[in-house]
Amino acid sequence: MALWRVYYHVIWATKERQPFITAELEPELYGYITGKAQALGCILHAIGGIENHIHLAVSIPPKLSIAEFVKNIKGSSTYHLNHNLAHPIGTFGWQYGYGVFSLGGKQLDHAVAYVKNQKTHHQEGSIISMLEQDCNEKDS
């Protein structure tokens, strides 16, 4: 068994920055992403966001690339929301690209707090601008 301690702060946006992540949809989306991350062998330390983007504090095992993790989560969550709900959405999508920042163990608690309190940070204007900028304007 391999020992690994890697921590990432990952961010991506909804397609065209549309406000798809409503209060009604958020629990379903976050629950799905949490379960999928666990199925991939990842540790999801925190998940949070606002209507048009999402943040994750996550540990991804070395056997899985960050790009594979993001592709899998984005693709499967889109499919789930558009096809598998009692009332499928049919229009949900994620913007192409993502942002990722590596964290040291001592930074993890701060990142978890920042991710969990996204709504407050956006309401109060206390966001970290580097973490909130668009990663890529092209949609997929």
HUJOVEN-V976200 format. One record per backbone hydrogen bond with DSSP energy under -0.5 kcal/mol. NH is the residue of the N-H (numbers start at 1). CO is the residue of the C=O. If there is no record, write none. Layout:
# HUJOVEN-V976200
nh=NH co=CO
nh=NH co=CO
This chain:
# HUJOVEN-V976200
nh=4 co=2
nh=7 co=103
nh=8 co=58
nh=9 co=101
nh=10 co=8
nh=10 co=56
nh=11 co=99
nh=12 co=54
nh=14 co=52
nh=15 co=93
nh=17 co=14
nh=18 co=15
nh=20 co=18
nh=21 co=51
nh=22 co=20
nh=26 co=22
nh=27 co=23
nh=29 co=25
nh=30 co=26
nh=31 co=27
nh=32 co=28
nh=33 co=29
nh=34 co=30
nh=35 co=31
nh=36 co=32
nh=37 co=33
nh=38 co=34
nh=39 co=35
nh=40 co=36
nh=41 co=38
nh=42 co=37
nh=43 co=59
nh=44 co=42
nh=45 co=43
nh=45 co=57
nh=46 co=57
nh=48 co=55
nh=50 co=53
nh=53 co=50
nh=54 co=12
nh=55 co=48
nh=56 co=10
nh=57 co=46
nh=58 co=8
nh=58 co=56
nh=59 co=43
nh=60 co=58
nh=64 co=61
nh=69 co=65
nh=70 co=66
nh=71 co=67
nh=72 co=68
nh=73 co=69
nh=74 co=70
nh=75 co=71
nh=76 co=72
nh=77 co=73
nh=78 co=74
nh=79 co=75
nh=80 co=76
nh=81 co=77
nh=82 co=78
nh=83 co=79
nh=84 co=79
nh=84 co=80
nh=85 co=80
nh=88 co=85
nh=89 co=81
nh=95 co=13
nh=96 co=138
nh=99 co=11
nh=101 co=9
nh=103 co=7
nh=107 co=104
nh=108 co=104
nh=108 co=105
nh=111 co=107
nh=112 co=108
nh=113 co=109
nh=114 co=110
nh=115 co=111
nh=116 co=112
nh=117 co=113
nh=118 co=115
nh=121 co=117
nh=122 co=118
nh=123 co=119
nh=124 co=120
nh=125 co=121
nh=126 co=121
nh=129 co=127
nh=131 co=128
nh=132 co=128
nh=132 co=129
nh=133 co=129
nh=140 co=94
